[in-house]
Structure formats: structure tokens, C-alpha cells
Amino acid sequence: MASDPNKCLRCGAELSSMGVEKFRVGGTSGGWDLLLGQMAELGEGLLALEVLACQTCRKVEMRVPTNN
């Protein structure tokens, strides 16, 4: 069963794109940031995701952006 990717999974209303945001992933967490400073961020990367919002139920969804 295929569903419309532009419809909300919860209520079925149309989703509005809020743009593409880059999220930080990887690296270290916790007390290592205090000990290593910016060295702790060497393993971090950025993950681009398109953020979509439902204007009816106000839920947010994310998906991999298309390469247009």
C-alpha cells in the first residue's frame, strides 16, 4: 500500500515544507566535550533533512531531501 508522501501520516492533511535543515550527528557526548573541547567535534558530520509540518494537527515529519 503506497501512501502520498506529501500527506500527513496522522491526519491525512497536506504537508508544508519548512525547508532543509542540517542536523549534527556523530562526535562525542557527555563529559568528553569538557575534556577535549573542539577536538571532540572532529567526528561530527551534518545530515541534511527536509522538515515538513502539518498545519492541521501540527506534527512535524522529516525526510531525505530530493536532489533537484
N, C-alpha and C positions, 0 to 999 in steps of 0.2 A: 504494500500500500504506500504509494508516494504521496507526500503532502506538499503543499505550496510553501516554498522556503521563505516567501515574503508575508506569510500569515503567522500570527502568534500561536505558539503551541498550546497555550492555555485556553484562550477565549476565541481564537479564530479571526480576530480583527487584523487589519493591515499593520505591518511593522514600519516604523520610520527609522531610516539610517541616521545615526548620530555621528557618523564619520569613522575613521580608522584611528585607533589608539594603539600605542606601543606600550606593552607591559614588560617589566623587568623580570627575568627568570634566571635561575641558577645562582651562582655565587655562594656566599656563606651567610649564615644567620646567627643570631644569638650574640654571645659574648665575643665571638671572633672579630666582629666589627670593631670592638673597642681595642682589641689587641693588635690587629693588623691594619686598621684604618682603611685607606683606599686600596691597599693590596687585597683586601677581602672581596673587592668588586671585580677582580680580574676574570673570574669565571662566569660573570654575568653576560647575558645576552638580551636582545629585545625580541619580543614576539608581537607581531602586528595582528590585531583582530578588529574586525568591523563590529561596532556596537550598534544594536538595533533596539528600539524602545517601542512598546505598545502603548498607544495613547488611551486605550480603553481600560486595561487592567493594571497599567503602569509597571509591568515586568520588563526586565532587560534580558536580552539574549546576545550572544557573541558568536561570530563565525569567521572562518578564514576569508580574508578579502579576495575578490577576484583580481586578476592581473590584467586590467584594461589599459 
